[in-house]
Amino acid sequence: MAMIHTKRAYDPPEPNDGTRVLVDRIWPRGVKKADLQIDRWRKDVAPSRELRQWFGHDPDKWDEFQRRYHVGLDEHPKSWQPLVELAREGNLTLVYGARDRAHNNAIALKAYLDAQLGA
C-alpha cells in the first residue's frame, strides 16, 4: 500500500519518497530549485497567508490551526484531490520548509489526506 510521508525541504531525497510535492506557498529559504528535487509545487494546498501568520508555528495553537486548515481544505477540494490521486498511485512525500517537524502544514495536510484515503 502506498504511503504518505512528510519531509523537510532541507532533508535529502530518498528512493522511497515516491512523488515529491512542495506544499508551501513560499519557496524554502536557501534551497536551490535543482537541489530540492520536487515533482510538483502545490501552492494552492498550503494554508492561507493569514492562517500561517496567525499560527506562527506556536504549538499551543496547533489544534486550532489544524481545525481551521482542514475547514479551508474542505472548501477547496480541487487543491488536494490531485494529491489523493498521487497517493493512490504510489508513495507521496509532502515537502515543507518549517523547522518544527511536529507542528507544520505538511503534518496537518497528511492527516487530512489520510482521512480522505481512509488510512
Summary of the structure (lengths in Angstrom):
residues: 119
radius of gyration: 13.4
end to end distance: 10.1
largest distance: 36.2
contacts: 333
relative contact order: 0.27
helix: 50%
strand: 13%
